[in-house]
């Protein structure tokens, strides 16, 4: 029996942080042997908001190298860059033409981000859920690892697939309907400056997050300054102590201990005792990733060969799906 196919990706905007790692990439690594995995660097998504053209290419290669450094195994997974496969853009246009506008205007993330951009909000920001749908549907993915904040986008992807199949399938399935793959524990790592907000690359404050490539002295400084509360004794599941919940969860996830063990260990601790413990744990967890990352970046030829091979494998699947959709929509075949 063939393995189910997984598709996921991360934008090359800023450094990956602990939220990206614990909420997504580590889960990919732990489950990768169970699936046929396609992991892309979604650089087309990166320009839906203002970006720096001088760093986009370098940031893209950084993310690909971090995938490998975090443990993505090429025996089970394919790594590629989204923009290197033209089918992503072409299928997006085809899906645009059958996706009702009101479906996109109702997307929660568009509303939130549009408020921040004001009059400069781009069509791309409105339309990027269709690009995300194209990313997923091109590879006929069975499951998509998503956080709670992305579930609405996956529901839209399924709606688009249903619409294509209904309008043009003639009783046949053209596009597979993907299911979400959600891991609750660690799915939302919160900001170091506000325990009620998700850790984010877009936060203007570097203090809000720990990046995977932060050196030990920076990690130490950020955790020493991170927001806490005046209560002695640390506990989970107290809604009035969001920072306590977040920092304990980080310790639990990075130390590999159970929630019960951490709760017992830290019940009588003050922040002055706990922060050095958390700092040591974070540094120990990130050191192997940083060491492997440096090795990969020092061997540019290897990284390029990985991405070249990944592009070839991904393009074969994506081109087949695109051809099937175009045929269903009535397009002529290339001569």
Helices and strands as residue ranges (DSSP letters): E 5-10, H 18-20, I 21-25, H 26-31, G 32-34, E 36-41, G 45-48, H 56-69, E 77-81, G 82-84, H 87-96, H 101-105, H 108-117, G 118-120, H 123-138, E 143-145, G 148-150, H 151-168, E 179-181, G 206-208, H 216-225, H 242-255, H 259-266, H 271-297, H 300-328
